Amino acid sequence: MTDVLLVMPPVSEAVQFPYLALPQLTAAWTAQGHRVRNLDLNLEYRDEVLLRRPSAPERREADGAPTAAAIYRGVSEDYRAAHGDLLLRTARDRSAGFAQETAITATGRYVLQQAARDGWILPGTPRLGRIDELVQASLGTWSARWCADRLDALLAEHRPRLLAFTVPFFSQVVPTLALTTLVRRRRPDVRIALGGPTVQMWAALLRRRTAAAGTVDHWCVGHGEDFLTDVLGTGRARGRKVPERPADGLRDGFVLNGQPAPDFRQFDFADYSNQAHQFPYRLTVGCYWGRCTFCSYGNRYRDARAFQQIDPGTAARHLVGLARRLGITDVAVADENTGLRHLLRVMDAVRRGGADLTFRVRARLEPELADPGFCRRLREAGCVQISTGFETAHQDILDSLHKGQDAAHAERAVLNLTGAGIVTNLSFMDGYDHLLAVEGHHDTVGVIQRHPADMGLDTLQLVVAEPGSYLWADRRRDDDDPLVTNDGLAFAAGRVGGAVLDDTATGEARDRLLRMTVEAVPDAERAGRPDLPQHTDGRPDATGDRATAARPRFAVALRRVGGRWFLADVAWPRMAAVPAGLTPGPDGRFRAEDRDGRRWLHRMLDKRLLEPDGPDTSTAPGPRRAAAASEALGGRSV
């Protein structure tokens, strides 16, 4: 018998490494004498989506009216059914370069398609009060049935005293409540608990607005390390009171320095998709700044005075031991904001411990970064990547958000970091409640276009008011007003929250961000985007000009539909019809015999739907940007 089955539920793009809550809670609970079984159901769901055979209704849908959208869906689904295993293998292959980037993008798209088809992705501008409808509508779908069956098998095998879900992202709310509903029906005696950053934010509102929340026995709105002993030791009744103020749940006596190193023994890193072989670790809980009005994570910890950072010597002992045990020397620091001076102290202690580790962190663009020497010191000590919130280049907007950041300094800091050899992945925002929002957008675009070689892109997102944030507190609206999502900008709609602006202004801000994905793309991002034209030195591509034969690039499907051939990019959704007179050979190769054929061939090569025929180039190393350490506890994208 197991004390707890700890589950990371779908749907999230956190498939780069084990989500840190699972190994961290496993270590803490095991140290307290509990028996813990982990299940990364989010990862297993991804694999099953890629490997499953389409059902008869899905085949009929794909073979429906021959519109361009229907043709693309059919071609794309056929490619997944035939090559899903290849996509998964390539997504895990860190030697595959551009092909790995493409495979990771494609697998994410297939997961989103399946989750959306089964009603697990929030549509349009949802209301909390509609979540029950979404949960009920999804119960009979393939996604809910497969995940519930997997849970049922493990519940039967391990007979846990508690089934616990960690819910870091809002995209997991509907799937999780669907699964708790099905588990409650099948196994009414199983006790169920929810925790994680999204639960910290939304628990009180979900309990008020959704009947499905009644399937949950225990809600953890603070730190989870002592939660299991508390629940199993006292046997508290279902539905114990959840603090109305999220900050209250953080005042629970948690001491970061007293926690053991995360326990990764139940996780195989080879199952995860990442361009850098790394493991996650936390140096802090909370945010030392905590004032940015849109950040519920920072605001909650600031209000609770709950920020903590680990002693460098303790961190070094953990990190050196983990690196030796795992055979991995790259660390993804999973803090929302890592203090860079504290990071240096930890790095120095790691070096004294005899390990040579590299670090990828989320951090603010601190004043020290104005000094190129400080940036070089960071790089020499092992920092190879910083993900940070640039947000906007307009100072008045930054001040209105209490960002505590100087726009000119931020630009200079990015250049200094890049110059020192540290990759920068930046997040940008729009949708501010500010008269100069449009001007701020133009200023930000200008910065990216001035320095495309020095910047990398992490996320683009609309400002939303999350519960527990200062923006939410200032809204003075009904808590069941329509929610705003980052649909189209982030995986599974990204951050979700209340509207800051009216519908028109929100739509305009979303359109501006969508234009940025084409008009202001840093070179590192552009290199991995076959759908965008590549920057050249103005000279024609000699290889393309000479090419008379080409084949579909990796993850580009070739299919005959209604008597005509089509190319469909399954990673970046786009399609091209093959000219009527041009027919691929049995091996899928195209050979241009005349001028029109060569002209089309060159266009497809330029668009990177085709690649020159010859030695296998589909997995040749391309521009690679290691995955950001963006497993942010505040719910940002991973």
Number of C-alpha atoms within 10 A of each C-alpha: 12 15 21 26 22 25 22 26 25 27 27 24 24 20 20 27 23 22 21 20 23 24 22 22 26 27 21 21 22 15 12 13 10 17 16 21 18 19 19 18 18 20 23 17 20 22 18 16 23 24 18 12 16 15 10 9 9 14 14 12 13 21 15 13 11 13 9 12 14 15 22 24 20 23 25 26 22 19 20 25 15 13 16 24 16 14 26 22 16 21 26 21 20 19 13 21 21 24 25 29 27 24 26 23 18 25 24 18 18 20 22 22 17 17 25 15 15 19 22 29 23 23 13 12 15 17 17 17 18 14 21 19 14 21 23 16 14 22 21 14 14 16 24 22 16 15 22 20 14 15 20 16 11 15 21 11 11 15 17 21 18 23 23 24 23 24 25 27 28 25 26 23 24 24 26 26 25 30 25 27 23 23 22 17 11 12 14 12 11 18 21 22 24 26 22 23 23 24 24 31 25 20 23 20 17 19 17 13 18 17 15 21 23 17 22 22 19 23 26 23 29 23 20 22 20 16 20 21 16 12 16 14 9 9 9 12 11 15 15 11 11 17 16 15 16 27 23 17 17 23 15 14 10 17 14 17 15 10 16 18 21 22 17 21 12 15 16 11 19 12 18 19 27 22 22 18 20 25 26 25 25 22 23 22 24 25 26 19 17 24 22 20 22 25 24 27 29 28 24 28 25 18 16 17 16 20 19 17 20 19 15 20 17 18 23 23 15 16 27 20 15 20 18 11 11 14 11 16 18 21 25 24 28 25 25 30 26 24 21 21 13 16 21 18 16 23 27 16 20 23 15 13 15 10 17 15 18 19 24 26 30 27 20 22 27 16 12 14 22 19 13 18 14 17 25 20 13 24 20 15 21 22 25 22 27 26 26 26 21 22 24 24 26 19 17 17 22 20 14 14 21 15 20 16 20 19 21 12 17 22 19 17 22 27 22 21 28 22 14 19 18 23 24 27 28 21 17 22 20 24 24 24 16 13 10 12 19 16 13 23 22 15 16 22 21 14 16 22 16 13 14 17 15 22 25 24 21 21 22 23 25 27 30 26 25 25 27 25 24 20 24 22 13 11 13 8 11 8 17 14 15 17 20 25 26 19 20 14 18 18 20 28 21 25 25 24 24 24 24 22 17 10 12 9 15 21 14 14 23 23 12 18 24 15 13 18 16 12 14 18 22 21 21 20 20 21 19 20 19 17 18 17 13 14 9 8 6 6 6 9 13 8 12 19 13 11 17 20 20 23 23 23 21 22 24 25 23 24 21 13 14 8 8 14 17 19 23 25 26 26 23 16 15 14 21 15 15 20 13 9 8 18 15 15 10 7 7 14 17 23 19 20 11 10 10 13 19 20 14 15 28 25 14 20 22 18 16 21 25 22 25 23 17 9 7 9 15 17 16 14 14 16 15 18 20 18 21 28 28 27 26 20 23 23 23 18 22 22
